Amino acid sequence: MRRRGFKCQVCGAICPNQREHQRHLQKFNHWPSDCRRCARTFPSADGLHEHEVSFHNYCRECNRSFPTLQSIKTHLRSVRHRGKQASCPFCDRRYTYAAAVAGHLESGRCPRAPGLNRDQTYRFVRDKDPYGVITKKLIGWRGTVHYEVGDTCWNGRAYQCNLCLNEFNSLHALSQHVNSPRRK
């Protein structure tokens, strides 16, 4: 036997008439969401959002379509959607991902921690992680090599870096360059 009434698409409740159905939708905010691209109906805005992303590569918030699923996923991980949730503990500069904070510190770009580099960061983490839970891959790590430069770097005009071909007026300046956190 078929039930009479109006079924809520969100919770499945059966209302005896259209008026009660409208009251139910209003009271519990159970309005269904329709896809404008294919006319499918979803019981929630979250379901519609997942559908638009997965099947139409569409971002409703930005009113933008993307050529591939990968491109919209990248877009949804951007600052526009995620915000800048991670901050540098020294200068409070904000980043979208913790990995970007690590890169900021390891590269020597933090103005409040100018001497900090990848080696110092690894040493600090390793000291706090004696059982290798975080630093398991660093078990054989002994630190970064210190590069020596000599007169063979002279090209007739200046001392030249063999890695990036930048030229320097002194051997000391070239040595600082090749051993800087940005070069490692």
C-alpha positions as CSV (number, residue, x, y, z in Angstrom):
1,M,0.0,0.0,0.0
2,R,1.4,3.4,-1.0
3,R,1.7,6.1,1.7
4,R,0.0,9.4,1.1
5,G,1.6,12.7,2.0
6,F,4.7,14.7,1.3
7,K,8.1,13.2,2.1
8,C,11.0,15.4,3.3
9,Q,14.0,14.8,1.1
10,V,16.4,15.6,4.0
11,C,15.1,13.5,6.9
12,G,12.5,11.3,5.3
13,A,9.6,12.5,7.5
14,I,6.1,12.1,5.9
15,C,3.8,15.1,6.2
16,P,0.1,14.6,5.7
17,N,-0.4,17.6,3.4
18,Q,1.5,20.3,1.6
19,R,0.9,22.9,4.3
20,E,2.5,20.6,7.0
21,H,5.3,19.8,4.6
22,Q,6.1,23.5,4.2
23,R,6.0,24.0,8.0
24,H,8.3,21.1,8.4
25,L,10.8,22.5,5.8
26,Q,10.6,25.9,7.5
27,K,10.9,24.7,11.0
28,F,13.9,22.4,10.4
29,N,15.4,24.3,7.4
30,H,15.2,21.1,5.3
31,W,15.0,22.9,2.0
32,P,16.3,20.7,-0.8
33,S,19.1,22.0,-3.0
34,D,18.8,21.8,-6.8
35,C,21.8,21.6,-9.2
36,R,21.4,24.3,-11.8
37,R,23.5,22.3,-14.3
38,C,21.8,19.0,-14.4
39,A,18.6,19.5,-12.3
40,R,19.4,16.8,-9.7
41,T,18.1,17.5,-6.3
42,F,20.1,17.1,-3.1
43,P,18.9,16.9,0.5
44,S,21.6,19.3,1.7
45,A,23.7,22.2,0.5
46,D,26.8,20.1,1.4
47,G,25.6,17.3,-0.9
48,L,25.0,19.8,-3.7
49,H,28.5,21.3,-3.2
50,E,30.1,17.9,-3.4
51,H,28.2,17.1,-6.6
52,E,29.0,20.4,-8.3
53,V,32.7,19.9,-7.5
54,S,32.9,16.2,-8.4
55,F,30.6,16.2,-11.5
56,H,30.7,19.7,-12.9
57,N,34.1,21.1,-11.7
58,Y,32.2,24.1,-10.4
59,C,32.9,26.4,-7.5
60,R,29.5,28.0,-6.5
61,E,31.2,30.5,-4.1
62,C,33.3,32.0,-6.9
63,N,30.8,31.2,-9.7
64,R,33.7,29.6,-11.6
65,S,34.0,26.4,-13.7
66,F,37.3,24.6,-14.0
67,P,38.5,22.3,-16.9
68,T,39.4,19.3,-14.6
69,L,38.6,17.9,-11.2
70,Q,42.2,18.4,-10.2
71,S,42.1,22.1,-11.1
72,I,39.0,22.7,-8.9
73,K,40.5,20.7,-6.1
74,T,43.6,22.9,-6.3
75,H,41.4,26.0,-6.3
76,L,39.5,24.8,-3.2
77,R,42.9,24.4,-1.3
78,S,43.8,28.0,-2.1
79,V,44.0,30.9,0.3
80,R,40.6,32.1,-1.0
81,H,38.9,29.0,0.5
82,R,41.3,27.9,3.3
83,G,42.5,31.2,4.5
84,K,45.9,31.6,6.1
85,Q,45.8,29.3,9.1
86,A,49.4,28.7,9.9
87,S,51.7,31.4,11.2
88,C,55.5,31.8,11.8
89,P,56.3,31.5,15.5
90,F,58.9,34.3,15.2
91,C,57.4,37.0,12.9
92,D,53.7,36.1,12.9
93,R,53.6,36.1,9.1
94,R,50.6,33.9,8.0
95,Y,50.6,31.0,5.5
96,T,47.9,28.6,4.1
97,Y,49.9,25.5,5.1
98,A,52.3,24.5,7.8
99,A,54.8,23.3,5.1
100,A,55.0,26.9,3.9
101,V,55.9,28.1,7.4
102,A,58.7,25.4,7.4
103,G,59.9,26.6,4.0
104,H,59.9,30.2,5.3
105,L,62.1,29.3,8.3
106,E,64.4,26.8,6.5
107,S,65.1,29.2,3.7
108,G,66.4,31.9,6.1
109,R,63.7,34.4,5.0
110,C,62.3,35.1,8.5
111,P,63.4,38.6,9.5
112,R,63.2,37.7,13.2
113,A,65.1,34.4,12.9
114,P,67.8,35.3,10.3
115,G,70.3,32.6,11.3
116,L,67.8,29.8,11.3
117,N,68.2,27.3,8.4
118,R,67.2,23.7,7.6
119,D,70.0,22.1,9.6
120,Q,69.1,24.0,12.7
121,T,65.4,23.1,12.3
122,Y,66.2,19.4,11.8
123,R,68.5,19.4,14.8
124,F,65.8,21.0,17.0
125,V,63.1,18.6,15.9
126,R,65.4,15.6,16.2
127,D,66.4,16.7,19.8
128,K,62.7,16.7,20.7
129,D,62.1,13.4,18.9
130,P,64.5,10.9,20.5
131,Y,62.6,7.8,19.2
132,G,62.4,9.0,15.6
133,V,58.6,9.2,15.4
134,I,58.8,12.4,13.3
135,T,62.4,12.2,12.1
136,K,62.5,8.5,11.1
137,K,63.7,9.4,7.6
138,L,66.5,11.5,9.1
139,I,68.2,8.7,11.0
140,G,71.3,8.8,8.8
141,W,71.3,12.6,8.6
142,R,74.5,14.3,9.7
143,G,73.8,17.9,8.6
144,T,74.4,19.8,5.4
145,V,77.8,19.9,3.8
146,H,79.8,23.2,4.1
147,Y,81.0,24.1,0.6
148,E,84.5,25.4,0.1
149,V,85.3,27.8,-2.8
150,G,88.7,28.6,-4.2
151,D,90.6,30.5,-6.9
152,T,89.2,28.1,-9.6
153,C,85.9,30.0,-9.4
154,W,87.6,33.1,-10.9
155,N,86.4,33.6,-14.5
156,G,88.6,36.5,-15.4
157,R,86.2,39.2,-14.2
158,A,84.7,37.9,-10.9
159,Y,84.2,34.9,-8.7
160,Q,81.4,32.9,-10.3
161,C,78.9,30.5,-8.6
162,N,78.9,27.2,-10.5
163,L,75.3,26.5,-9.5
164,C,73.5,29.7,-10.6
165,L,76.3,31.5,-12.5
166,N,76.0,34.7,-10.4
167,E,79.2,36.7,-10.1
168,F,80.8,38.1,-6.9
169,N,83.6,40.6,-6.3
170,S,85.3,38.6,-3.6
171,L,85.9,34.9,-2.7
172,H,84.3,35.6,0.7
173,A,81.1,36.8,-0.9
174,L,80.9,33.7,-3.1
175,S,81.5,31.5,-0.1
176,Q,78.7,33.2,1.8
177,H,76.4,32.7,-1.2
178,V,77.0,29.0,-1.8
179,N,76.6,28.3,2.0
180,S,73.6,30.5,2.6
181,P,70.3,28.8,3.6
182,R,68.8,29.9,0.2
183,R,71.4,28.0,-1.8
184,K,71.1,24.7,0.2
